[in-house]
C-alpha cells in the first residue's frame, strides 16, 4: 500500500488583526513552522506522497521567507512526492506566489481547472488534480471528464465544497464524483476534519492544521493514510502548536467583580499560558461588569484572553410591566426571550437588553 500525508488550509502569511504587533509576528512565524512540522512528520512516518489541498497561502502576496522555507522543506524531503492544488485564497495566476516558487522535481502544482492525471508507476497510484485560477470557481471541474479504468489506486486532489450546494468555491456533489471510481478524494477548504464514504470512495477534509480564531476550536492537524486499489485507511494526527478554546462561566452566584475573577482563576484550563482563550460570562446578576477591569485582574494567567459578557441584569418581576418607557422596553425584550430557542438570538436579545438599560439609565455602554 502507498502511504500518504494529506493536509490543507495552512493559510501561511495570515495577518492576525486581533493580536498586537509582537504576537502577530510570532503567530505568523508559527504558521510557517507548521509546514516544517508537516514535512518532518511525513519523513518520520516514511510516507510516499504528500497531498496539499489548497490555501497553502493566505492570499497572493506571500513573503520571500515563506517561499524560501517551502522550497527548502520540499527539498529536505526529496524522496517524497508533493502534489499541490491551489485554492480560493491562493489561486494559480501569472502573478501568484506559485510562479515564484522554485520547487524541486519531487513537487507538482496543478495549475489549471482542467483535470490533470499523473501516474506513479512505482506506487501503482494515479493522482488526478486541478486548481483554482481565480478566487471563485462556480463550474463543475469534472464536467466532460472521462476516466479510463485501471488497476491502480486513484486519488482526486482538489479544493472545494461538498457540503454547501451553490457554493462559489467549487461545489461538488459526492454522488456524482463517486461514479468516477476514485479511491480517495483529498479535499481542502472546510477547516474541520471530516471523513465520509460515498459508495466505495472516501472523501476527506483534514481540516486546518493550525487554528486561527475562535471558530476553529480544539485539536487541529493532518491525515496520515494508506491506499491501494479499492482500499483506504486514514488516521487524524493533531499537529497544532496552539489551540483555541471557549469557556463559559455562569456568574449568577457572584456579587462583585472579585468573585468572578476568583472563579476564573480557580478553573482548570488546558495550558492557559500557551493557548488562546475566550471566556464567556453568562447568568443573571445585579451589578455591572467592567470587562476591562476584569481583564486586568486575570490576564496574566493567559497567553491570549478575550472576555465576552452576555450576562443579564437582575430585574424584579414587577418592573417588567410598569407603565414607563423602561417597563415597556423590558416587557418587549422579556417576551422575545421567552419565544426564541435560538441561542444566537438569545445572546443578541440579552445584549440589546443590557445596552438598552444602560442607555435609559444614562450609564456608560460597555461591550
C-alpha positions in Angstrom: 0.0 0.0 0.0 1.1 3.6 -0.6 1.4 5.7 2.5 0.4 9.4 2.3 0.0 12.5 4.3 -2.9 14.8 3.5 -3.1 18.4 4.6 -4.8 21.6 3.6 -5.6 25.2 4.5 -2.3 26.2 6.1 -3.0 29.9 5.2 0.6 30.9 5.5 1.2 34.6 5.9 -2.2 35.2 7.6 -2.3 38.6 9.4 -3.9 38.3 12.8 -5.8 41.6 13.2 -6.8 40.9 16.8 -3.2 40.4 18.0 -0.7 43.1 19.0 2.3 43.5 16.8 4.6 41.2 18.8 2.1 38.3 19.0 1.1 38.8 15.3 4.7 38.3 14.3 5.0 35.2 16.5 1.8 33.7 15.2 2.7 34.3 11.5 6.0 32.6 12.1 4.2 29.7 13.8 2.1 29.2 10.6 5.3 28.9 8.6 6.7 26.4 11.2 3.7 24.2 10.8 4.8 23.4 7.3 8.1 22.3 8.6 6.4 20.1 11.2 4.3 18.5 8.5 7.3 17.7 6.4 9.1 16.3 9.5 6.1 14.1 10.2 6.0 12.9 6.6 9.7 11.9 6.8 9.3 10.2 10.2 6.2 8.3 9.0 8.0 7.3 5.8 5.2 8.4 3.6 5.5 8.2 -0.1 3.3 11.2 -1.1 2.1 14.4 0.5 -1.2 15.9 -0.8 -1.8 19.7 -0.2 -5.4 20.5 -1.0 -5.3 24.3 -1.4 -5.0 27.5 0.6 -1.3 26.8 1.4 -1.1 30.6 1.4 -3.4 33.3 2.8 -3.6 35.4 -0.4 -1.4 36.0 -3.4 1.3 38.1 -1.7 3.4 35.5 0.1 6.6 36.7 1.7 10.0 35.7 0.3 10.8 34.0 3.6 7.7 31.7 3.2 8.6 30.8 -0.4 12.2 30.0 0.6 11.1 27.9 3.5 8.6 25.8 1.5 11.2 25.2 -1.2 13.8 24.2 1.4 11.4 21.8 3.2 10.3 20.1 0.0 13.9 19.6 -1.0 14.6 18.2 2.5 12.1 15.5 1.8 13.4 14.7 -1.7 12.3 11.1 -1.6 8.7 12.1 -1.1 6.4 13.3 -3.9 4.4 16.5 -3.2 1.2 17.4 -5.0 -0.4 20.9 -4.6 -3.9 22.0 -5.6 -4.3 25.8 -5.4 -7.4 27.1 -3.6 -9.6 30.1 -3.5 -7.2 32.0 -1.2 -4.1 31.2 -3.3 -5.3 30.7 -6.9 -2.7 30.0 -9.6 -2.4 33.1 -11.7 0.5 34.6 -13.7 1.1 37.0 -10.7 0.7 34.5 -7.9 3.3 33.2 -5.5 3.2 29.8 -7.2 5.0 31.3 -10.2 7.8 32.4 -7.9 8.2 29.1 -6.1 11.3 27.3 -7.3 10.2 23.8 -6.2 12.4 20.8 -6.9 11.4 18.0 -9.2 9.6 16.0 -6.4 6.8 18.6 -6.3 4.0 19.2 -8.7 1.4 22.0 -8.8 -2.0 21.6 -10.5 -2.1 24.9 -12.3 -5.4 24.9 -14.2 -9.0 24.0 -13.9 -8.5 21.1 -16.4 -8.2 17.8 -14.7 -4.6 16.5 -15.0 -3.6 12.9 -14.5 -0.2 11.8 -13.1 0.7 8.1 -12.9 3.2 7.0 -10.3 4.1 3.6 -11.7 6.3 2.6 -8.8 3.5 3.1 -6.4 0.7 1.8 -8.6 -1.1 5.1 -8.0 -2.9 7.6 -10.2 -3.2 11.2 -8.9 -5.8 13.4 -10.6 -6.0 17.1 -9.8 -6.9 20.7 -10.7 -6.6 24.1 -9.1 -8.3 27.4 -8.7 -7.2 30.1 -11.1 -9.5 32.8 -9.7 -10.8 33.5 -6.2 -14.0 31.7 -7.0 -14.9 28.6 -9.0 -18.6 28.0 -9.7 -18.2 25.5 -12.5 -18.1 21.7 -12.2 -14.4 20.9 -12.9 -15.3 17.2 -13.7 -17.8 18.1 -16.4 -16.8 16.3 -19.5 -14.0 14.4 -17.7 -13.6 10.7 -18.7 -11.5 8.3 -16.6 -10.3 5.1 -18.1 -10.5 2.1 -15.8 -7.1 0.8 -14.5 -5.7 -1.5 -11.9 -4.1 1.4 -10.0 -5.3 3.1 -6.8 -6.5 6.6 -7.5 -6.7 10.0 -5.7 -8.5 13.1 -6.7 -6.8 16.2 -5.2 -9.0 19.3 -5.1 -10.0 22.3 -3.2 -13.7 22.7 -2.9 -17.0 22.3 -1.0 -19.1 19.1 -0.8 -21.5 20.3 1.8 -23.0 23.6 0.5 -24.8 23.3 -2.8 -24.4 26.5 -4.8 -21.2 27.4 -3.1 -18.9 29.7 -5.3 -15.9 27.6 -4.1 -16.2 24.6 -6.4 -19.3 22.9 -5.1 -19.0 19.1 -5.8 -21.8 16.5 -5.5 -20.1 13.5 -3.8 -22.6 11.1 -5.5 -21.5 12.4 -8.9 -17.8 12.2 -8.1 -18.2 8.7 -6.7 -19.1 7.3 -10.2 -15.6 8.1 -11.4 -14.3 5.3 -9.2 -11.7 7.3 -7.2 -10.5 5.6 -4.1 -9.8 8.8 -2.2 -10.8 12.4 -2.7 -8.3 14.7 -0.9 -10.2 17.8 -0.1 -9.4 21.2 1.2 -11.5 24.3 2.1 -13.5 23.2 5.1 -11.5 23.8 8.2 -12.9 21.0 10.3 -11.7 17.4 9.9 -14.3 15.0 8.3 -14.2 11.6 6.8 -17.2 10.4 4.7 -17.8 7.4 2.4 -19.9 7.7 -0.7 -20.1 4.2 -2.3 -16.5 3.0 -2.3 -15.0 6.5 -2.4 -13.6 8.1 0.7 -14.0 11.9 0.9 -11.7 13.5 3.5 -11.1 17.0 4.8 -8.0 17.0 7.0 -9.1 20.4 8.4 -6.8 23.3 9.2 -3.5 22.2 10.8 -3.2 25.3 13.0 -6.3 27.2 14.3 -6.5 30.9 13.6 -9.6 32.0 15.6 -12.4 31.1 18.0 -14.4 29.5 15.2 -11.6 26.8 14.9 -11.5 25.2 18.3 -9.5 22.3 19.8 -7.2 19.9 18.1 -6.2 20.7 14.5 -4.0 18.6 12.3 -3.4 16.4 9.2 -4.3 13.0 8.0 -1.9 10.1 7.7 -3.3 7.3 5.4 -2.6 4.4 3.2 -4.1 3.5 -0.1 -4.3 0.6 -2.5 -6.8 -0.3 -5.3 -10.2 -0.4 -3.6 -8.9 0.2 -0.1 -8.0 3.2 2.1 -7.2 3.7 5.7 -6.7 7.0 7.5 -5.8 8.4 10.9 -6.2 12.0 12.1 -3.0 13.4 13.7 -3.1 16.6 15.8 -0.2 18.9 14.9 -1.1 22.4 16.1 1.2 24.3 18.3 -1.5 26.3 20.0 -5.2 25.7 20.3 -8.3 27.9 20.7 -10.9 27.4 23.5 -14.1 29.0 24.5 -15.0 28.6 28.2 -18.4 29.7 29.6 -18.9 30.7 33.3 -22.3 31.2 35.0 -21.5 34.1 37.3 -25.0 34.3 38.8 -23.7 33.4 42.3 -21.2 36.3 42.2 -21.9 39.6 43.9 -18.8 41.5 42.8 -16.1 41.5 40.2 -13.5 39.9 42.5 -15.7 36.8 42.9 -15.8 36.4 39.1 -12.0 36.8 38.9 -11.6 34.1 41.7 -14.0 31.8 39.9 -11.9 32.0 36.7 -8.5 31.8 38.4 -9.6 28.6 40.2 -10.8 26.9 37.0 -8.5 24.3 35.4 -7.7 25.5 31.8 -5.7 23.4 29.3 -2.3 25.1 29.2 -3.6 28.7 29.6 -0.1 30.2 29.2 0.2 28.8 25.6 -3.3 28.6 24.1 -5.9 31.1 23.1 -9.0 31.5 25.3 -12.3 33.3 25.1 -14.2 33.5 28.3 -18.0 34.0 28.1 -19.8 35.3 31.2 -23.5 34.5 31.4 -26.1 34.3 34.1 -28.2 36.9 35.9 -26.5 39.5 38.2 -27.4 42.7 40.0 -24.2 44.6 39.3 -22.5 45.9 36.2 -19.4 44.0 35.0 -16.4 46.1 34.0 -14.9 43.9 31.4 -11.7 45.9 31.1 -11.1 45.8 34.9 -11.8 42.0 35.0 -9.3 41.5 32.1 -6.6 43.3 34.1 -7.3 41.1 37.1 -6.8 37.8 35.3 -4.9 38.4 32.0 -1.6 37.3 33.5 -2.9 33.7 33.6 -3.3 33.6 29.8 -1.2 33.7 26.6 -4.2 35.4 25.0 -7.5 36.2 26.6 -10.8 37.6 25.3 -13.8 38.2 27.5 -17.4 38.3 26.3 -20.1 39.5 28.7 -23.6 38.1 27.9 -24.9 38.4 31.5 -28.4 39.7 32.1 -29.3 42.3 34.7 -31.4 41.0 37.5 -34.8 42.8 37.2 -37.6 42.5 39.7 -40.7 40.9 38.1 -42.9 43.9 38.8 -40.6 46.2 36.8 -41.4 44.3 33.6 -44.9 45.7 33.5 -44.5 49.1 34.9 -46.1 52.0 32.9 -42.9 53.6 31.7 -40.6 53.5 28.7 -38.3 51.3 30.8 -41.1 48.9 31.6 -42.4 48.7 28.0 -38.8 48.0 26.8 -38.2 45.3 29.4 -41.6 43.7 28.7 -40.8 43.5 24.9 -37.3 42.0 25.4 -38.7 39.5 28.0 -41.4 38.4 25.6 -38.9 37.9 22.8 -36.5 35.9 25.0 -39.4 33.6 26.1 -40.4 32.9 22.5 -37.0 32.0 21.0 -34.9 28.9 21.3 -32.1 30.1 19.1 -29.0 30.6 21.2 -27.5 33.3 19.0 -30.8 35.2 19.0 -30.9 34.9 22.8 -27.4 36.3 23.0 -28.3 39.3 20.8 -31.5 40.0 22.8 -29.6 39.9 26.0 -27.0 42.3 24.7 -29.9 44.6 23.5 -31.4 44.4 27.0 -28.2 45.4 28.6 -27.4 48.2 26.2 -30.9 49.5 26.3 -31.0 49.6 30.1 -27.6 51.4 30.1 -28.9 54.0 27.7 -32.2 54.5 29.5 -30.4 54.9 32.8 -27.7 57.2 31.2 -24.9 54.8 32.1 -21.8 54.1 30.0 -22.5 51.4 27.4 -19.8 48.8 27.6 -19.3 45.8 25.2 
